[in-house]
Amino acid sequence: MRLVAATNKDLMELIANGTFREDLYYRLAVFTVALPPLRERIEELPLLAHHFIEKCSKEFEKRIEGIRPRALSALECMSGRETCVNSRT
């Protein structure tokens, strides 16, 4: 059996507070992957967008050619890292 668990909580802090079982932590922490949130690796956004466009294009058998620069900018704004301006140009 394989189990994949993910959290955005500090489990060591939860163990110290008594709200997470230490024995369970050590059973789950066999292999840890620390992945920063997307807002901290915004340069990967175009690659991810194109990956999911290609995947959906195949899955739904639709021809999707890409993503417009304005749409990509909107995604970057939603990441919280860019200053967003509501322009209708």
N, C-alpha and C positions, 0 to 999 in steps of 0.2 A: 504494500500500500504506500502511496505517496501522498504527502500533504504539503500544500503550499499555503503559508499564512503571511499576511501583510498588515502593517499598521503604521499610522503616523504618530503613534504615541511613544513616549520614552519608557520602554518596558522596565528598565532598571529603576527608574523613579517610581513606577507603579509597584514594583516588588518592594522597594523601601517603604512605600506607604501601606503595604499590605493588601493592595487591591488586585495584584496579579500573583499567581503562584510561582514561586521560584523553581520548583521541580518541573513545572510545565514549560517555563522559559528554556531550561537546559535541554529539554526534549525537542523543542522546536528550533533551537538555535544551532542546529548541526551545520548549516550552511547559510550564511547571512550575505545578502546583497543590499548594499546601501545605494539607493538611487535618489539623487536630488530631485525635487519637484521640477516640472517643466518650466516654471517661471524662472528657475535658476540656470536653465540650459536652453534658452529661447532660440539659440542658433540651430537647434535640431527641429524646430517647428516646420520649416519647409519640407524637410525630408520625411517627417511623420505625415504631413498632409498629403504628400504625393504617394506615400505608401498606402494610406487608407483610400485614396481616390482610386488607385489601381486595383486594390482589393475589392472595393465596392463595384467598380466597373465590371470586373469578372463575375462577381457573385450575382449581380442583377442583370448581367448581359446587356449593359448599356455602355455607349461610347462616351466616356467622360475624358475630355482632353486635358484638363488641368484645373488650376485654381488661379483666379485673377489676383494681381498684386494687391488690389484694394481689399479683397477678402482675406488675404494673408496678413495684411496690416491690421485688419479688425481682430484676427485671432491673436496677434501679438499684443494688441491693446487689452484684450481680455485676460492676458496672462498677468496683468498688473505691473508689468515692467516698463511699458511704454506710456507716454503721455497721450491720452486719446483726445481727439478733437472731433466733435460731431459736425462734419462737413458734408454737404450734399453736392459736391462738385463732381 
